Every structure is written in C-alpha cells, then in structure tokens.
Amino acid sequence: MGCENKEAAALVKKIAGLHAAISKLPSLSPSPEADALFTALVAVCAPPSAAVDVAALGPRARRMRADLVRLCADAEARLEARCSDALAALDAPLDHLRLFPYHDNYVRLSELEHALLSRHAPDHLAVPARVAFLGSGSLPLSALLLAARHMPDAAVDCFDRCAAANERARRLLLRGNDNSRVAARMSFRTADVEGLTHELAAYDVVFLAAPVGVAPEEKARVIAHLGRHMAAGAALVVRSAHGARGFLCPVVEPAEVRRGGFQVLAVHHPDNAEMVYSVIVARKGYLELVPPVVSPPCNCCEVEKARGSVPSTSCHLDAMDEIRRRAW
C-alpha cells in the first residue's frame, strides 16, 4: 500500500508540474508549446496503469485538478474551433473529418457508447427516434458519428451554450455534399442545459458530453436537472473519467447518476491509452434491482480491438497543416 501511495504521489507531482507550465501559456489555442504540454499531460494521465484516487486528494491537489480540468476543456474547445474553421474552407468538409487529430478515438468512443446501449438498455433505445446531444461544440464529431453510423433514422438535436460553436457546426453541415441526409436530421440550438425543461421529455436518449458542467457540483446539478425533466424510461449516456484521467475531464460517480433519479445499467472504464473517457449508461426512473455491469469484465470493445490499435497523432499542428494544405 505504501508503494502504491508513493507512486500516486509521484504521479500527482508530475501532473502538478505540467499544470504549472500550462497555466503560464500565453494562450491555450493550438501552438507548438501548448501542443507539447497537453500531449505530455495526456501521456501521463491516460494509461490505465496511472492509478490515482482523485476523490482522496488533499485540498491543494483538488484545486489544481479542478483548474486543470477547466484548462483542458478550454484548450479542447479552441482546438475544435480551429479545426472546424479549417475544415469549413474545404469542399465537402465532412469528407475530411479524419484530419481532426482525435478522429479515430471518437469513432471508437461512439461505437462503444452505442454498443453499451444495445447491450444493456431496452432494444428500442438502441434505435431511438429522437436524440439530444448536450455540449456538441464547434466540431460535433460525436453527434455526427452517432447519426451517420449508429442511429440512421434518429433526429439528433445538438445543444451548446456557445452561439459561435453552433454557428461553426451549422456551417460544416451546410457545406456537406453526400452527407446531406445526415444534415437534414441534425439541428443546433444555443442553450444552457439547465435552461432546458419540457424539451427534454421528447428524447429517447440524451448524451451528456464531458465538458458540460466542468465543476463537480455543476455536473451533479446538471444530472439532477436531467432527472427531473427527462421522460421516464429514457436513456442517459454520460462521459466520465477514471483514475488519473480525472485530471483531464470531470469524474461522474454512478452514485451521482442514481441520486439524479436514474437506474445505472453499465459503467465502462477503457483498458487502453487511446480512449480517455469512461462511459455510464443509465435509464430514467427505474428502480435498480440488480447491480450495474462494471468493466472489466465488460468486453464491448472487442470488435474495435480486433481491428488493431489506432496510431496516435503526436501533434495537433501536423493535422492542422494538412487541413490547410488541402484547403489551398
């Protein structure tokens, strides 16, 4: 136990050093310096072996973690905005989404989320009629992948509190060619999640993106709000984090989801360094008669693993340069 504590303390110290360096950046927008620091941070936090109980951190480390999660969300939003603008300069930008540095990771994540829904939720929720994606951002890749590959008949409504992000997302879809049928099923609305009430009852499945409610108390408040307004029996898919990945994005505990009025059906923690997010699948308003399936031993990613590992992108700027080159 003592050895484990020493290893965790050393890991937190290393993360704190990266936090200090990131905090001194003149801008969180993509740049060689910012890219190198965030790449190093992910390399430290993402391996499944990076075991830290973020709930047990001391007050100083908790403050550092909260600030780092906020910085990561800001940097991700800036990266997506930059990539969205660059893609929009191309003909048929949706045909070039692979140029986004983390495209393949999001492909795997959408496959995982749909697989968990198919395995653990009632059949009709895996083929929903209406879906809400909360926190879709400037580059709504997750929502696009779900609409195009996994829910081909669903109307997908995307919500983000940032009007500029929604405008960028609309521009991408409007410039699509062969993807026009997907675009016709997608809409974008500027709204704060906690400002949505009766609208939420119309959805069979609600996806909650990680950046929504970055502060722990805000995330719990958002889930409780969804529990009050979603339809009974509707599914909620929440992105969370486990271990040291909790320094990259907010951690949602299954108990928080249950307190919000949901039955937790499955909790999946990835066992590879390519996928950062954990996934919680829950159902509104049903008594929890059996414990949720918690991975391991959940094998929802076996299909993805069989295809082989996805090479990681070492530098955002390489991908951005390629996007610009094609635009020219």
N, C-alpha and C positions, 0 to 999 in steps of 0.2 A: 504493500500500500504506500509505504514511504517513497519507494522508487517511482511509482505512478504519480504521486504528488509532485515530486521533483521534476519529472518530465512535463507535467502540465504547467508548472510554474515557469519552466524554461520556455515553453511554447507561448504562454501569455506574455512573457517579457519580450520575445521576438516580435510578436504581433504589436505590442505597445511601441516598439521601435519603428515599425512600419507606419503605425498610426501617426506618430510624431512627424515622420517625414512627409506623409500625405497631407497633414494639416498645414505644412509650410508651403505647399504648392501654390503658385500664384493663381492657378486656375485648375479646375477639375475636368476641363474639356480635354479630348484626346490630344496627347503630345508625347514625344519620346520619353520624357521624365515621368509623366503621370502613368503612361502605359507600363513602364518598367516596374513602378511601385505597386500598381494594382495586380500585375501579373505575379509579382513576388508574393503578394498577400494571398492570392488565390492558391498559389503553390504551397503555402504554409498551412492554410486552413482546410483545403478541400480533401486531402487524403483521408480515407476512413480511419486510418490509424491516429489521426490528430484528435485525441480524446481529451476534451475539456468540458466539465460540467459548468455551463455558463450561469446556471442558477445558483451555484455555490461561490461565485466570485465575490471578492470584497468590494466595498463601496467605490474605491478609486478605479478598479478594473471594470466595474459595471458602468461607470461614467464613460470610461474610454471606449468600451464596447458600444454603448448607445451612440456615441458620436461617430464611431467608425461605420456603423450600420447606416447612419444618415449620410455620411460621405460617400459610401458605396452606392446608395440609391441615387444620389445626385450625379455621380460620375456615370452611372449606367444610363440615366435619363439623357445626359449630354451626348454620350456615345450614340444612343439610338437616334437622337435628333440629327446629329451629324450624318449618320448613315442614311437616315430617311431622306434628308435633303439631297445627298449624293445619288441615291437610287432614283429619286424622282427626276433627275436630269437625264436618265436613260430612257430609251424607248422600251416599252413593256417592262417596267421596273420589277414587277412581280416574278418575271422570269429570271431575275438575277439575285434573288434573296439569299442564295448561297454565299454571296460575297460578304454578308454580315458575319463577323468573326465567330459568333457562337451559334450559327445556324444549326449545325448538326446536333448540338446539345439540346436545343429547343425542339428539334424533331424527336429526339429520344424522350424528352420530357412529355410532349403531347401524346406520344404513343403510350407512355407509362400511365398517364392520367386516364386515358380512355380505357386502357386495359384494366385498371383498378375499378373504374366504373362498371365495366362489362362483367367483371368477376364478382364484385361484392354488392352492387346495387341492383334493384329490380330491373328486369330486361328493358322496360320502356325508357329508363333513364339513360341507357347507353345509346339510344336513338331518339334524342329529345326533339320536340317541336320548336322550343324556344330556349335560348341560352343567353345568359348575361356574363360578360367578362369585365370584371371590375379592376381598373388600373391597367388599361390596354396600352397606353403610351404612344409615342411618336411612330414606332415601328411595331405594329400589332401582330408580331410573328406568331405568337401562341394562338391567338384567336383565328388568324388566317389558316394555320395548320389544322386546327380542330374543324373549322368549317369546310376546308377543301378535302381533307383526308379521312376524317373520322365521323363527321356529322353532316353528311352531304345534303340532307334535307332540312336542316335546322336553320331558323333565323337567329343570327348571332348579333346581339346588341352590345356594343363596346362603350364603356363609361370611363372617363378620366376627368380629373378636376382641372386639368390644364387645357385651355382652349387651343393654344398653339399646338400642343401634341395632337389633338383631334384633327386639326386642320392639316397637319402633315400626313396623318394616317389616311384621311379622305383623299388627299392628292395622290398618294400612292395607288389607291384602288381605282380612282378615276382614270389613271393612265394605264390601267391594265388592259390587255387585249383578250387572250384566251381565257383569262380569269374573270371575265365579266359576269359569269353566272354566280361566282362566289361573291363578287362585289354587290350583286343585287340582293344577296341575303344578309349583308352586313350593314350596320348603321353605327354612327358615332355620336355620343352625347357628352356634353360638358356638364358634369355634376359631381358633387361630393357624395360619397357613398351614404353618409348619414343623412343626406337630404332626400334620398330615395325612400319612399314608403309603399304606397299601394302598387307602384310599378313592379316591385319585387315579387309580388304574388303571381305574376304572369309567367314566371320562368320555371322550367323543369329542372334545370341545372344552373348553378351560379358558381363561377370560378373567381377566386379571390387571389389576385396577384400579390407577390411578396412585398412590393414597395407600398401597398396600401396599408396605412397605419404603421409607420415605422417604429414609433414609440410603443413599448409593451402595453401600456394602459390604453393607448389608442386602438391597437389591434383587438384587444379584448372587447372594447366598446363597439367596434365595428361588427364583430361576430355576434354580440348580443343584439345589435340593431337588426342584423340579418335574421336572427332567430325570431324576432318579433314580427317581421314583415314578410318573410318568405312563405310560400304555400306549404301546408302540411304534406309531407311525403317527398318534397323536392330535395334534390341532392346539392350538397355544398362541397366544392373541391378547394382545399386550402394549401397553399405552398408555405412550407416551413423550413426549418434547418435543424441539424443535429450535430452535437459535438462542437468542434472548433468552427464549423460553418456558421454557427450562431454569431460570429464576428463579421460575417458578410451580409447577413439578412436576418430579419426578425424570426424569433423562435415562437411557434404556436404550440402549446401543450394540448394534447387531447382533452384534458380536463377542462380547459378553457372553452373548447368546442362544445363539450357536454353541458357546461354551465349556460351556454348560449341557447340551449333548447334543442340540441341535435343528438342523434344516436351516431356514435363513431363506428363506422363499418370497417375501415382499414387504415393503417399507418405504415407508410413505406419509407425506409431510410436507404438511400443508394449505397451500394458497396463498391463504387468506383470513384475515381477522382474527376471524371468528366462531368458528372451531374452534381450540382451543388444542392439543389432543393430536395427536401423531403416532401411527401405528399400525404395529406389527410383527406379521406373521403368520408362524408357524413350524410345523414338523412334527417330532415327536419321533423321533429315532433314525435318520434317513435321511441318507446321505452327500450333501453338497452338490456336485452335478455341474455345475450352472450357477449363475451369479451371480443374486442375488435381483433382483426388479423394484423399482427405487427411483424414487419420484416426485420431481420430474417426470421422465418424461412420463406417469406413471400418471394416468388420467382417470376414476377410479372415482366421482368426484363430479359428473360431467357432468349426471346426472339431477337432482341437487339444485340445481346452478347454474341449470338451465333454469327452475326454479320461481321464480327471483328471490331476492334476498338477504333474510335474516330480520332484521327490525328488532331492534336490541339493547335490552335493558332497562337503563335508566340507574340504577335504584335498587332494591335489594332490598326496601326498605321499602314502596315503592308496591305491589309484588306482595303483600307480607305484609298490607298494609291491605285489599287486595281479597279475600284469602283470609278474613280476619277478618270483613269485611263480609258475605260470603256465608254464613259460619257463623252470624252473628246473624240 
